[in-house]
Amino acid sequence: MTGHAAAHLCLLGGFQLLVGGLPVHVPVQAQRLLVLLAVRSAQPRSTLAGTLWGDIPESRAHAYLRNAIWRVRLASDSALRCSRHTVGLAPTVTLDLDVARSRAHAVLSRQSAAVRPDLIGVLDHDLLPSWDEEWLLIDRERQRQLRLHALEALSDALCRAGQYPDAIAAALAAVRAEPLRESAQRTLIGAHLAEGNICEAVRQFDVYRRLLDDEMGIAPGRRLTAIVGDALRTARTGIPRQGNLAGKADVDYPRGGR
């Protein structure tokens, strides 16, 4: 046993349980129990057994649950708080998921202290992306949407602070997570434009336009098209067209574009 050393549960990017700062082995069924408790808090034993092993007889499901609890306690005897009817994580267990959510909400609420480049790494991973448990899907999507919105907001805030390389890195993390997401592409293109790199912005727009055409047979939205069109027009004439962010721009694409 590991004694009463502090337990930290890592769920972003992959599963890992750290006890006293060191990784410990946790069998798969015990991992599933820990993850379910992490995303849904304490649960009745019957609910846990039915969620994790709903395709087998109830008596066997409860036996599997008891075995999973025992396996967790072998890894850390302070990770769970169990009663006759319920099981939950102990209050002392910390989660990287909680840290990421807290930081994301701080960015979205525009707390100035939250605008730090090191947050890109905190927001750069999905919740257990290789797991296929149905009960995890909604929580994974919730976390994905939160981190994407936070990365976009972080990029915008870093741009306003003049930290363009970090702003671009944050936007790239959002684009990498979901290449078809227009708001992420718009954030990245906006960061390039804020830094004065029109060619980079136009190139990224063209990559996105081709990707949308190949994957979905559609064109970028009017807002993004207008932003790029206005940037090109300004570069060539020095005079932006007024009001074109609200309507469709007449984009004169660079040579080689469609």
NUBATI-781983 format. One record per residue (C-alpha): residue number from 1; x, y, z. Coordinates in nm, 4 decimals. Example, Ala and Ser with C-alpha at 12.3 -4.5 7.8 and 13.67 -1.06 7.14 Angstrom:
{num->1, px->1.2300, py->-0.4500, pz->0.7800} $
{num->2, px->1.3670, py->-0.1060, pz->0.7140} $
***
This chain:
{num->1, px->0.0000, py->0.0000, pz->0.0000} $
{num->2, px->0.0997, py->0.3618, pz->-0.0571} $
{num->3, px->-0.0157, py->0.4922, pz->0.2814} $
{num->4, px->-0.1893, py->0.8270, pz->0.3109} $
{num->5, px->0.0193, py->1.0142, pz->0.0537} $
{num->6, px->-0.1681, py->1.2747, pz->-0.1512} $
{num->7, px->-0.3323, py->1.1433, pz->-0.4682} $
{num->8, px->-0.3534, py->1.3387, pz->-0.7936} $
{num->9, px->-0.5650, py->1.2063, pz->-1.0796} $
{num->10, px->-0.4650, py->1.2987, pz->-1.4354} $
{num->11, px->-0.7372, py->1.2632, pz->-1.6994} $
{num->12, px->-0.6334, py->1.5073, pz->-1.9714} $
{num->13, px->-0.4648, py->1.3362, pz->-2.2647} $
{num->14, px->-0.4558, py->1.0020, pz->-2.0839} $
{num->15, px->-0.5040, py->0.8343, pz->-1.7472} $
{num->16, px->-0.2495, py->0.8476, pz->-1.4677} $
{num->17, px->-0.2741, py->0.8308, pz->-1.0907} $
{num->18, px->0.0039, py->0.9972, pz->-0.8945} $
{num->19, px->0.0446, py->0.9126, pz->-0.5269} $
{num->20, px->0.2964, py->1.1189, pz->-0.3377} $
{num->21, px->0.4001, py->1.2626, pz->-0.6732} $
{num->22, px->0.4845, py->0.9206, pz->-0.8211} $
{num->23, px->0.2833, py->0.7259, pz->-1.0813} $
{num->24, px->0.1202, py->0.4044, pz->-0.9606} $
{num->25, px->-0.0287, py->0.1163, pz->-1.1555} $
{num->26, px->-0.4093, py->0.1031, pz->-1.1652} $
{num->27, px->-0.5918, py->-0.1831, pz->-1.3425} $
{num->28, px->-0.8378, py->-0.0881, pz->-1.6156} $
{num->29, px->-1.1571, py->-0.1559, pz->-1.4197} $
{num->30, px->-1.0289, py->0.0502, pz->-1.1271} $
{num->31, px->-0.9377, py->0.3281, pz->-1.3713} $
{num->32, px->-1.2935, py->0.3323, pz->-1.5008} $
{num->33, px->-1.4283, py->0.3638, pz->-1.1480} $
{num->34, px->-1.1976, py->0.6540, pz->-1.0660} $
{num->35, px->-1.2836, py->0.8365, pz->-1.3873} $
{num->36, px->-1.6581, py->0.7964, pz->-1.3387} $
{num->37, px->-1.6300, py->0.9335, pz->-0.9859} $
{num->38, px->-1.4134, py->1.2198, pz->-1.1099} $
{num->39, px->-1.6639, py->1.3393, pz->-1.3722} $
{num->40, px->-1.9846, py->1.2668, pz->-1.1772} $
{num->41, px->-1.8889, py->1.2969, pz->-0.8078} $
{num->42, px->-2.0024, py->1.0455, pz->-0.5433} $
{num->43, px->-2.2550, py->0.7872, pz->-0.6637} $
{num->44, px->-2.4726, py->0.5127, pz->-0.5124} $
{num->45, px->-2.3098, py->0.1740, pz->-0.5468} $
{num->46, px->-2.6017, py->0.0488, pz->-0.7555} $
{num->47, px->-2.5589, py->0.3392, pz->-1.0000} $
{num->48, px->-2.1865, py->0.2763, pz->-1.0333} $
{num->49, px->-2.2348, py->-0.0948, pz->-1.0930} $
{num->50, px->-2.5098, py->-0.0344, pz->-1.3485} $
{num->51, px->-2.3130, py->0.2326, pz->-1.5364} $
{num->52, px->-1.9853, py->0.0438, pz->-1.5501} $
{num->53, px->-2.1175, py->-0.3114, pz->-1.5923} $
{num->54, px->-2.4740, py->-0.2713, pz->-1.7091} $
{num->55, px->-2.4489, py->-0.5579, pz->-1.9570} $
{num->56, px->-2.4011, py->-0.8323, pz->-1.6962} $
{num->57, px->-2.6214, py->-0.9610, pz->-1.4100} $
{num->58, px->-2.6537, py->-0.7220, pz->-1.1167} $
{num->59, px->-2.4888, py->-0.9536, pz->-0.8657} $
{num->60, px->-2.1791, py->-0.9879, pz->-1.0837} $
{num->61, px->-2.1722, py->-0.6128, pz->-1.1479} $
{num->62, px->-2.1638, py->-0.5465, pz->-0.7740} $
{num->63, px->-1.8880, py->-0.8044, pz->-0.7343} $
{num->64, px->-1.6854, py->-0.6263, pz->-1.0040} $
{num->65, px->-1.7434, py->-0.2968, pz->-0.8255} $
{num->66, px->-1.6141, py->-0.4357, pz->-0.4967} $
{num->67, px->-1.3086, py->-0.5675, pz->-0.6771} $
{num->68, px->-1.2471, py->-0.2300, pz->-0.8442} $
{num->69, px->-1.2714, py->-0.0532, pz->-0.5077} $
{num->70, px->-1.0207, py->-0.2970, pz->-0.3615} $
{num->71, px->-0.7849, py->-0.2400, pz->-0.6553} $
{num->72, px->-0.8017, py->0.1370, pz->-0.6099} $
{num->73, px->-0.7235, py->0.0990, pz->-0.2405} $
{num->74, px->-0.4180, py->-0.1086, pz->-0.3258} $
{num->75, px->-0.2910, py->0.1848, pz->-0.5299} $
{num->76, px->-0.3940, py->0.4497, pz->-0.2773} $
{num->77, px->-0.5757, py->0.3837, pz->0.0474} $
{num->78, px->-0.6753, py->0.7507, pz->0.0708} $
{num->79, px->-0.8251, py->0.8005, pz->-0.2780} $
{num->80, px->-1.1811, py->0.6831, pz->-0.2043} $
{num->81, px->-1.4446, py->0.7659, pz->0.0524} $
{num->82, px->-1.6846, py->0.4739, pz->0.0805} $
{num->83, px->-1.9968, py->0.4074, pz->0.2814} $
{num->84, px->-2.2373, py->0.1175, pz->0.2777} $
{num->85, px->-2.4404, py->0.2749, pz->-0.0013} $
{num->86, px->-2.2162, py->0.5273, pz->-0.1817} $
{num->87, px->-1.8651, py->0.5638, pz->-0.3207} $
{num->88, px->-1.6831, py->0.8857, pz->-0.4022} $
{num->89, px->-1.3404, py->1.0370, pz->-0.4372} $
{num->90, px->-1.1870, py->1.1601, pz->-0.1142} $
{num->91, px->-1.1846, py->1.5410, pz->-0.0839} $
{num->92, px->-0.8045, py->1.5365, pz->-0.0753} $
{num->93, px->-0.7777, py->1.3922, pz->-0.4288} $
{num->94, px->-0.6828, py->1.6613, pz->-0.6795} $
{num->95, px->-0.7690, py->1.6519, pz->-1.0510} $
{num->96, px->-0.5937, py->1.8063, pz->-1.3486} $
{num->97, px->-0.9435, py->1.8366, pz->-1.4982} $
{num->98, px->-1.0509, py->2.0687, pz->-1.2160} $
{num->99, px->-0.7409, py->2.2827, pz->-1.2663} $
{num->100, px->-0.8039, py->2.3104, pz->-1.6419} $
{num->101, px->-1.1688, py->2.4000, pz->-1.5937} $
{num->102, px->-1.0888, py->2.6620, pz->-1.3335} $
{num->103, px->-0.8242, py->2.8232, pz->-1.5553} $
{num->104, px->-1.0534, py->2.8135, pz->-1.8588} $
{num->105, px->-1.3359, py->2.9864, pz->-1.6723} $
{num->106, px->-1.0915, py->3.2486, pz->-1.5459} $
{num->107, px->-0.9833, py->3.3272, pz->-1.9022} $
{num->108, px->-1.3421, py->3.3416, pz->-2.0263} $
{num->109, px->-1.4385, py->3.5775, pz->-1.7439} $
{num->110, px->-1.1520, py->3.8050, pz->-1.8564} $
{num->111, px->-0.9560, py->3.7911, pz->-1.5346} $
{num->112, px->-0.6306, py->3.9681, pz->-1.6204} $
{num->113, px->-0.4241, py->3.7399, pz->-1.3957} $
{num->114, px->-0.5409, py->3.4408, pz->-1.6007} $
{num->115, px->-0.3841, py->3.5654, pz->-1.9246} $
{num->116, px->-0.0599, py->3.3702, pz->-1.9177} $
{num->117, px->0.1093, py->3.1819, pz->-2.2017} $
{num->118, px->0.1643, py->2.8762, pz->-1.9810} $
{num->119, px->-0.2126, py->2.8176, pz->-1.9893} $
{num->120, px->-0.1774, py->2.6888, pz->-2.3442} $
{num->121, px->-0.0320, py->2.3634, pz->-2.2094} $
{num->122, px->-0.3052, py->2.3369, pz->-1.9458} $
{num->123, px->-0.5739, py->2.3670, pz->-2.2158} $
{num->124, px->-0.4031, py->2.1591, pz->-2.4832} $
{num->125, px->-0.5574, py->1.8150, pz->-2.4149} $
{num->126, px->-0.8995, py->1.6535, pz->-2.4289} $
{num->127, px->-1.0522, py->1.4380, pz->-2.1577} $
{num->128, px->-0.9269, py->1.0800, pz->-2.2133} $
{num->129, px->-0.9469, py->1.1024, pz->-2.5948} $
{num->130, px->-0.8737, py->0.7316, pz->-2.6514} $
{num->131, px->-1.1523, py->0.6064, pz->-2.4226} $
{num->132, px->-1.4761, py->0.4926, pz->-2.5888} $
{num->133, px->-1.7073, py->0.4599, pz->-2.2854} $
{num->134, px->-2.0494, py->0.5971, pz->-2.3742} $
{num->135, px->-2.0973, py->0.7516, pz->-2.0300} $
{num->136, px->-1.7897, py->0.9679, pz->-2.0859} $
{num->137, px->-1.8949, py->1.1250, pz->-2.4176} $
{num->138, px->-2.0909, py->1.4233, pz->-2.2856} $
{num->139, px->-1.8266, py->1.5139, pz->-2.0272} $
{num->140, px->-1.5551, py->1.4887, pz->-2.2912} $
{num->141, px->-1.7440, py->1.7155, pz->-2.5299} $
{num->142, px->-1.8165, py->1.9611, pz->-2.2497} $
{num->143, px->-1.4457, py->1.9824, pz->-2.1701} $
{num->144, px->-1.3505, py->2.0086, pz->-2.5379} $
{num->145, px->-1.5861, py->2.3010, pz->-2.5976} $
{num->146, px->-1.4697, py->2.4764, pz->-2.2817} $
{num->147, px->-1.1031, py->2.4488, pz->-2.3692} $
{num->148, px->-1.1577, py->2.5589, pz->-2.7301} $
{num->149, px->-1.3457, py->2.8697, pz->-2.6224} $
{num->150, px->-1.0784, py->2.9391, pz->-2.3608} $
{num->151, px->-0.7926, py->2.8998, pz->-2.6089} $
{num->152, px->-0.9601, py->3.1417, pz->-2.8478} $
{num->153, px->-1.0212, py->3.3922, pz->-2.5672} $
{num->154, px->-0.6628, py->3.3500, pz->-2.4452} $
{num->155, px->-0.5294, py->3.4172, pz->-2.7945} $
{num->156, px->-0.7395, py->3.7330, pz->-2.8243} $
{num->157, px->-0.6226, py->3.8547, pz->-2.4824} $
{num->158, px->-0.2571, py->3.7863, pz->-2.5648} $
{num->159, px->-0.3019, py->3.9783, pz->-2.8901} $
{num->160, px->-0.4374, py->4.2782, pz->-2.7003} $
{num->161, px->-0.1314, py->4.2568, pz->-2.4765} $
{num->162, px->0.0980, py->4.2544, pz->-2.7799} $
{num->163, px->0.2230, py->3.9008, pz->-2.7100} $
{num->164, px->0.1773, py->3.7856, pz->-3.0678} $
{num->165, px->0.3874, py->3.4646, pz->-3.0721} $
{num->166, px->0.1985, py->3.3326, pz->-2.7702} $
{num->167, px->-0.1341, py->3.4465, pz->-2.9167} $
{num->168, px->-0.0582, py->3.2524, pz->-3.2343} $
{num->169, px->0.0442, py->2.9469, pz->-3.0304} $
{num->170, px->-0.2868, py->2.9539, pz->-2.8412} $
{num->171, px->-0.4839, py->2.9862, pz->-3.1638} $
{num->172, px->-0.2852, py->2.7042, pz->-3.3227} $
{num->173, px->-0.3743, py->2.4805, pz->-3.0289} $
{num->174, px->-0.7432, py->2.5508, pz->-3.0940} $
{num->175, px->-0.7053, py->2.4866, pz->-3.4676} $
{num->176, px->-0.5163, py->2.1640, pz->-3.4024} $
{num->177, px->-0.7982, py->2.0438, pz->-3.1783} $
{num->178, px->-1.0661, py->2.1203, pz->-3.4384} $
{num->179, px->-0.9378, py->2.2265, pz->-3.7833} $
{num->180, px->-1.2897, py->2.2844, pz->-3.9210} $
{num->181, px->-1.3897, py->2.5225, pz->-3.6397} $
{num->182, px->-1.4258, py->2.8639, pz->-3.7998} $
{num->183, px->-1.3929, py->3.0653, pz->-3.4801} $
{num->184, px->-1.0559, py->2.8990, pz->-3.4146} $
{num->185, px->-0.9380, py->2.9718, pz->-3.7684} $
{num->186, px->-1.0623, py->3.3304, pz->-3.7382} $
{num->187, px->-0.8687, py->3.3713, pz->-3.4132} $
{num->188, px->-0.5491, py->3.2407, pz->-3.5728} $
{num->189, px->-0.5881, py->3.4568, pz->-3.8820} $
{num->190, px->-0.6636, py->3.7568, pz->-3.6604} $
{num->191, px->-0.3464, py->3.6968, pz->-3.4610} $
{num->192, px->-0.1401, py->3.6882, pz->-3.7805} $
{num->193, px->-0.3009, py->4.0136, pz->-3.8944} $
{num->194, px->-0.2460, py->4.1784, pz->-3.5553} $
{num->195, px->0.1226, py->4.0953, pz->-3.5836} $
{num->196, px->0.1268, py->4.2449, pz->-3.9329} $
{num->197, px->0.1785, py->3.9181, pz->-4.1195} $
{num->198, px->-0.0798, py->3.9476, pz->-4.3957} $
{num->199, px->0.0811, py->3.6753, pz->-4.6067} $
{num->200, px->0.0568, py->3.4288, pz->-4.3163} $
{num->201, px->-0.3073, py->3.5237, pz->-4.2658} $
{num->202, px->-0.3942, py->3.4784, pz->-4.6317} $
{num->203, px->-0.2092, py->3.1487, pz->-4.6493} $
{num->204, px->-0.3952, py->3.0182, pz->-4.3438} $
{num->205, px->-0.7253, py->3.1318, pz->-4.4921} $
{num->206, px->-0.6481, py->2.9478, pz->-4.8143} $
{num->207, px->-0.5564, py->2.6296, pz->-4.6243} $
{num->208, px->-0.8853, py->2.6518, pz->-4.4357} $
{num->209, px->-1.0867, py->2.7246, pz->-4.7512} $
{num->210, px->-0.9447, py->2.4184, pz->-4.9233} $
{num->211, px->-1.0030, py->2.2022, pz->-4.6160} $
{num->212, px->-1.3676, py->2.3091, pz->-4.5937} $
{num->213, px->-1.4176, py->2.2436, pz->-4.9631} $
{num->214, px->-1.2561, py->1.8989, pz->-4.9449} $
{num->215, px->-1.4309, py->1.7884, pz->-4.6237} $
{num->216, px->-1.7733, py->1.9498, pz->-4.6507} $
{num->217, px->-1.8073, py->2.1133, pz->-4.9900} $
{num->218, px->-1.8702, py->2.4575, pz->-4.8393} $
{num->219, px->-1.6918, py->2.7920, pz->-4.8262} $
{num->220, px->-1.5737, py->2.9912, pz->-4.5233} $
{num->221, px->-1.8288, py->3.2180, pz->-4.3585} $
{num->222, px->-1.8904, py->3.5749, pz->-4.4686} $
{num->223, px->-1.7337, py->3.7254, pz->-4.1575} $
{num->224, px->-1.3996, py->3.5513, pz->-4.2010} $
{num->225, px->-1.3991, py->3.6102, pz->-4.5761} $
{num->226, px->-1.4613, py->3.9799, pz->-4.5162} $
{num->227, px->-1.1777, py->4.0057, pz->-4.2639} $
{num->228, px->-0.9267, py->3.8582, pz->-4.5080} $
{num->229, px->-1.0638, py->4.0579, pz->-4.7994} $
{num->230, px->-1.0346, py->4.3822, pz->-4.6052} $
{num->231, px->-0.6775, py->4.2997, pz->-4.5008} $
{num->232, px->-0.5783, py->4.2386, pz->-4.8628} $
{num->233, px->-0.7510, py->4.5544, pz->-4.9776} $
{num->234, px->-0.5829, py->4.7608, pz->-4.7087} $
{num->235, px->-0.2422, py->4.6180, pz->-4.7983} $
{num->236, px->-0.2895, py->4.7105, pz->-5.1637} $
{num->237, px->-0.4582, py->5.0489, pz->-5.1334} $
{num->238, px->-0.4117, py->5.1568, pz->-4.7741} $
{num->239, px->-0.7880, py->5.2170, pz->-4.7537} $
{num->240, px->-1.0115, py->4.9566, pz->-4.5829} $
{num->241, px->-1.3664, py->4.9270, pz->-4.7102} $
{num->242, px->-1.6045, py->5.0529, pz->-4.4456} $
{num->243, px->-1.8586, py->4.8093, pz->-4.3040} $
{num->244, px->-1.7354, py->4.5041, pz->-4.4898} $
{num->245, px->-1.7184, py->4.2941, pz->-4.1717} $
{num->246, px->-2.0948, py->4.2658, pz->-4.1842} $
{num->247, px->-2.1238, py->4.1553, pz->-4.5433} $
{num->248, px->-1.9521, py->3.9462, pz->-4.8049} $
{num->249, px->-1.6193, py->4.0802, pz->-4.9209} $
{num->250, px->-1.5072, py->4.0752, pz->-5.2806} $
{num->251, px->-1.1876, py->3.8872, pz->-5.2108} $
{num->252, px->-0.9181, py->3.9036, pz->-5.4745} $
{num->253, px->-0.7320, py->3.5862, pz->-5.3849} $
{num->254, px->-0.3562, py->3.5691, pz->-5.4246} $
{num->255, px->-0.2172, py->3.3799, pz->-5.7193} $
{num->256, px->-0.2527, py->3.0050, pz->-5.6695} $
{num->257, px->-0.5792, py->3.0312, pz->-5.4774} $
{num->258, px->-0.9099, py->2.9006, pz->-5.6052} $
***
